[in-house]
Amino acid sequence: MAKNENNKRRTVLITRFSALGDVAITIPVVYPVCRANPDVNFVLATQTWPATMMVDAPHNLTVVDVDIKGRYKGLRGMWRLAEKLKRHYKVDAVADLHSVIRTWVIDFWMKLHGVEVARIDKERSLRRKLVKHKVDAVTPTVERYRLVFERLGLQAPQRAFTKLFDGKPAPVSAIVPAKGEGERWVAISPFSAHRGKEYPIELMYQVVDKLANMKGVYIFMMGGGKSEKLALRPLSKRYHNVTSLAEVKHAFLDEFALLQKCDVMLSMDSANMHLAALMAVPVVSVWGATHPKCGFMGYNQSEENAVQVDLPCRPCSIYGEKGCRHGDYRCLNRITPQMIVDKITSIIGQ
């Protein structure tokens, strides 16, 4: 087993601060790695909000929430954080799953103090070629995470994760109602951080209208923040079987409690696709400026359930942050509501 020279338990620091979806993708890799290396201590450093997502964690994983906008802000803050983590947890290896300036500071400090560091290969040159359509795909993110642990000499099993709470009682939540016999529950996450990944809301209304008029179908709209709450409110008022979670204060455990009852999730290329994947819920994913071959497909999700149109300009970016070169986001607007509904009904059996 992976131990250091003086036979003490090895401690591996894992760093991944953002974004929420990228942190969620770490779970199908980090949890199996922890379980495959029971004599190693693992410490995951991430931001406060993503840290609360790390539920049902292995016994040898400690999650540290880091205030990167306050106490540990900036490069000096990261320098202080590295010193504190090394001293408190006796870190002797670092798995950098982020590889940005913030984590490079930690890596540099650790290397100065004799700590082994392995860093994710972001395949930046391949990504540039992908958006120029010179290569077909890049390595999936989950696999690039896994390879970091392999380079540290750790057991890093492939595709060993099934779902959270596997074989254990599912989480319960006061905001999640009981599911009636024969009901089909559809979670819908219609928002994304970038316009190039977000299906137009007026078209999403049509998707909800078609689903809400199906017998036995109940819809749960997911979102947060004032603007998303206002966008979803008309739907929850119009249909008795549509609930907006944006109206209810909730945590990740509440979302997991809901998802374990859902038959399918409709999501953009965004964090909720990955949350649903953690509960082994089938995801109908909508892709516009980005593409599943960019490496961010939900864990163990089928590309057959991806809704997209073939265009010579896709993908035009890895993260969807660039404006549309044509000005009309045809990659999204050419996806009809019926295309999405057909995918969903193929799963729920309507």
C-alpha positions in Angstrom: 0.0 0.0 0.0 1.0 3.6 -0.5 2.9 4.6 2.7 5.7 7.0 3.3 9.2 5.9 4.3 8.8 6.1 8.1 5.7 3.8 7.9 3.3 6.6 9.0 0.0 7.1 7.1 0.5 9.1 4.0 -1.6 12.3 3.6 -2.6 13.5 0.2 -4.0 17.0 -0.2 -6.5 17.4 -3.1 -7.2 20.9 -4.4 -10.2 22.0 -6.5 -11.8 25.3 -5.7 -14.3 25.9 -8.6 -16.6 25.7 -10.5 -19.5 23.9 -8.8 -19.8 21.3 -11.6 -16.1 20.7 -11.8 -16.1 20.0 -8.0 -19.1 17.6 -8.4 -17.1 15.7 -11.1 -14.4 15.0 -8.5 -16.7 12.8 -6.4 -16.8 9.8 -8.8 -13.0 9.8 -8.8 -12.0 10.9 -5.3 -14.4 8.6 -3.4 -13.2 5.4 -5.1 -9.6 6.5 -4.7 -10.1 7.0 -1.0 -11.7 3.6 -0.7 -9.1 1.9 -2.7 -6.3 3.4 -0.5 -7.7 2.9 3.0 -4.3 3.4 4.7 -3.9 6.9 3.2 -5.5 10.1 4.6 -7.0 12.5 2.0 -7.7 16.1 2.5 -9.9 17.9 0.0 -9.6 21.7 -0.1 -12.5 23.5 -1.8 -14.7 26.6 -1.4 -17.3 26.7 1.4 -20.4 26.1 -0.7 -19.1 23.1 -2.8 -17.7 21.6 0.5 -21.3 21.0 1.6 -21.8 18.8 -1.4 -19.3 16.2 -0.2 -21.9 14.0 1.5 -21.6 10.2 2.1 -17.8 10.6 2.1 -15.3 7.8 2.8 -13.9 7.6 6.3 -10.4 8.7 5.3 -11.5 11.9 3.5 -11.5 15.2 5.3 -13.1 18.1 3.5 -11.8 21.6 4.3 -13.8 24.6 3.3 -11.7 27.5 2.3 -12.8 31.2 2.2 -10.9 32.3 -0.9 -12.6 35.6 -1.0 -11.8 36.5 2.6 -9.1 35.0 4.8 -7.3 33.3 2.0 -7.9 35.8 -0.7 -5.2 36.3 -3.4 -1.8 34.8 -3.7 -0.7 35.7 -0.2 -3.8 34.0 1.1 -2.9 30.8 -0.8 0.6 30.9 0.5 -0.7 31.1 4.1 -3.2 28.3 3.3 -0.5 26.0 2.0 1.5 26.5 5.2 -1.5 25.9 7.4 -2.5 22.7 5.6 1.0 21.3 5.6 1.4 22.0 9.3 -2.0 20.8 10.4 -2.4 17.7 8.2 1.2 16.7 7.7 0.7 16.8 3.9 3.3 14.8 2.0 1.6 14.7 -1.5 -0.6 17.1 -3.5 -3.2 16.1 -6.2 -3.9 19.4 -8.0 -7.2 18.9 -9.8 -7.5 22.6 -10.7 -4.2 23.8 -12.1 -4.7 27.5 -12.0 -2.6 30.3 -10.5 -4.3 29.9 -7.1 -3.3 26.2 -6.8 0.1 26.7 -8.4 1.0 28.9 -5.4 0.1 26.0 -3.1 2.0 23.6 -5.4 5.1 25.8 -5.3 5.1 26.2 -1.5 4.6 22.4 -1.1 7.5 21.6 -3.5 9.8 24.0 -1.6 9.1 21.9 1.5 9.7 18.5 -0.1 6.1 17.6 -0.9 5.4 15.6 -4.1 2.9 17.3 -6.5 0.9 15.9 -9.4 -1.2 18.3 -11.4 -4.1 17.7 -13.9 -3.3 17.9 -17.5 -5.9 20.3 -18.9 -4.9 19.4 -22.5 -5.1 23.1 -23.4 -3.5 22.6 -26.8 -6.0 19.9 -27.7 -8.8 22.1 -26.5 -7.7 24.8 -28.8 -7.6 22.3 -31.7 -11.0 21.0 -30.7 -12.8 24.3 -31.1 -10.9 24.8 -34.4 -12.2 21.3 -35.4 -8.8 19.9 -35.9 -9.3 17.0 -33.4 -12.4 15.0 -32.6 -12.4 15.0 -28.8 -10.4 15.6 -25.6 -9.9 13.2 -22.6 -13.0 13.3 -20.3 -12.4 15.4 -17.2 -13.2 12.4 -14.9 -10.3 10.5 -16.5 -7.9 13.4 -16.3 -8.7 13.6 -12.6 -8.1 9.9 -12.1 -4.7 10.1 -13.8 -3.5 12.6 -11.3 -3.8 10.1 -8.5 -2.1 7.4 -10.6 0.9 9.6 -11.0 1.1 9.8 -7.2 1.4 6.0 -7.1 -2.1 5.5 -5.7 -4.7 2.9 -6.6 -7.1 4.8 -8.9 -9.9 2.4 -10.2 -11.7 3.3 -13.3 -15.5 3.8 -13.3 -15.8 2.3 -9.7 -18.4 4.9 -8.5 -22.0 3.9 -8.7 -23.9 6.6 -6.8 -24.1 8.5 -3.5 -25.8 6.6 -0.7 -25.5 3.3 -2.6 -26.8 0.5 -0.4 -27.6 3.0 2.3 -30.9 4.8 3.3 -31.5 7.7 0.9 -31.5 11.2 2.3 -34.9 12.7 3.3 -35.9 16.3 3.2 -38.9 18.2 4.6 -39.3 20.1 1.3 -39.6 16.9 -0.8 -43.1 15.4 -0.8 -43.9 11.7 -0.9 -44.1 10.3 -4.4 -47.4 8.7 -5.4 -47.7 5.4 -7.2 -47.4 5.7 -10.9 -46.1 9.3 -10.8 -43.2 10.3 -13.0 -41.0 13.1 -11.6 -39.0 15.3 -13.9 -36.3 17.7 -12.6 -35.5 20.6 -14.9 -32.5 22.8 -14.5 -32.9 25.4 -17.3 -30.0 27.8 -16.4 -26.3 28.1 -17.0 -23.6 30.5 -16.3 -23.1 31.3 -20.0 -25.7 32.2 -22.7 -24.0 29.8 -25.1 -25.1 26.9 -22.9 -28.6 28.0 -21.9 -31.7 27.0 -23.9 -33.9 30.1 -24.5 -36.3 30.5 -21.7 -39.3 31.0 -24.0 -38.6 27.7 -25.6 -38.2 26.1 -22.2 -41.6 27.3 -21.3 -43.0 25.3 -24.2 -41.1 22.2 -23.0 -42.7 22.6 -19.5 -46.1 23.2 -21.0 -45.9 19.9 -23.0 -44.7 17.9 -20.0 -47.1 19.5 -17.5 -50.1 18.5 -19.6 -49.1 14.8 -19.4 -51.0 12.7 -16.9 -49.0 11.7 -13.8 -46.0 13.9 -14.6 -44.7 16.2 -11.9 -42.0 18.8 -12.6 -39.5 20.4 -10.2 -37.7 23.5 -11.6 -34.3 24.0 -10.1 -32.6 27.4 -9.8 -31.5 30.0 -7.4 -31.0 33.8 -7.1 -33.5 36.5 -7.8 -33.5 36.5 -11.6 -34.0 32.7 -11.8 -36.7 32.8 -9.2 -38.6 35.4 -11.2 -38.2 33.5 -14.4 -39.6 30.3 -12.9 -42.4 31.8 -10.8 -44.9 32.0 -13.7 -44.6 28.3 -14.4 -45.3 27.3 -10.8 -48.3 29.5 -10.7 -49.7 28.3 -14.0 -49.5 24.6 -13.4 -50.5 22.6 -10.3 -47.9 20.0 -11.0 -44.9 22.3 -11.4 -42.8 23.3 -8.3 -40.1 25.9 -8.3 -37.3 25.0 -5.9 -35.9 28.5 -6.4 -38.7 29.7 -4.1 -37.5 27.4 -1.3 -34.3 27.7 0.6 -32.5 24.4 0.2 -29.2 22.6 0.5 -27.4 19.9 -1.4 -29.0 17.2 0.8 -32.4 18.5 -0.2 -31.5 18.3 -3.9 -30.1 14.8 -3.5 -33.3 13.8 -1.6 -35.4 15.1 -4.5 -33.2 13.6 -7.2 -33.3 10.1 -5.8 -37.1 10.2 -6.4 -36.8 11.7 -9.9 -37.1 9.5 -13.1 -35.1 11.9 -15.3 -33.5 15.3 -15.2 -33.4 17.9 -18.0 -30.3 20.0 -17.7 -28.0 22.2 -19.7 -24.2 21.6 -19.7 -24.1 22.7 -16.1 -23.6 21.7 -12.5 -27.0 20.1 -12.0 -26.2 17.6 -14.8 -23.4 16.4 -12.6 -25.5 16.4 -9.4 -28.1 14.2 -11.1 -25.3 11.9 -12.2 -24.1 11.5 -8.6 -27.5 10.0 -7.9 -27.5 7.8 -11.0 -30.5 9.7 -12.5 -30.7 9.6 -16.3 -30.0 13.1 -17.7 -31.4 14.6 -20.9 -28.8 17.2 -21.6 -29.0 20.2 -23.9 -25.8 21.2 -25.7 -25.3 24.5 -27.7 -22.0 26.2 -28.0 -20.3 23.3 -26.2 -20.4 19.6 -27.0 -20.1 16.3 -25.0 -16.8 15.7 -26.7 -15.4 18.7 -24.8 -15.0 16.3 -21.8 -17.8 17.4 -19.5 -20.5 14.8 -20.1 -22.2 13.8 -16.9 -20.6 10.7 -15.2 -22.0 7.5 -16.6 -24.5 9.4 -18.7 -25.5 8.3 -22.2 -24.7 10.6 -25.1 -27.8 9.1 -26.7 -29.8 11.4 -24.3 -27.9 14.5 -25.4 -30.1 16.9 -27.4 -28.1 18.9 -30.0 -28.0 19.9 -33.6 -25.0 19.2 -35.9 -23.5 22.5 -37.1 -20.0 23.1 -38.6 -19.3 25.8 -35.9 -19.9 23.5 -32.9 -18.2 23.4 -30.5 -17.1 27.0 -30.6 -15.8 27.0 -27.1 -15.0 24.6 -24.2 -17.0 26.5 -21.6 -19.7 28.3 -23.6 -18.5 31.8 -22.6 -17.9 33.2 -26.1 -20.5 35.1 -28.0 -22.1 33.5 -31.1 -20.1 34.3 -34.2 -23.4 34.3 -36.2 -25.3 36.4 -33.6 -28.3 34.1 -33.4 -27.2 31.1 -31.2 -28.6 28.8 -33.8 -27.0 25.9 -32.0 -29.7 26.4 -29.3 -32.6 28.0 -31.2 -32.7 25.1 -33.8 -33.4 22.7 -31.0 -37.2 22.4 -30.9 -39.1 21.9 -27.7 -40.5 18.6 -29.1 -37.0 17.2 -29.6 -36.4 17.6 -25.9 -39.8 16.3 -24.9 -39.3 13.2 -27.1 -36.1 12.4 -25.3 -37.7 12.8 -21.9 -40.7 10.7 -22.7 -38.5 7.9 -24.1 -37.2 7.6 -20.6 -40.3 8.1 -18.5 -42.4 5.9 -20.8 -45.1 8.3 -21.7 
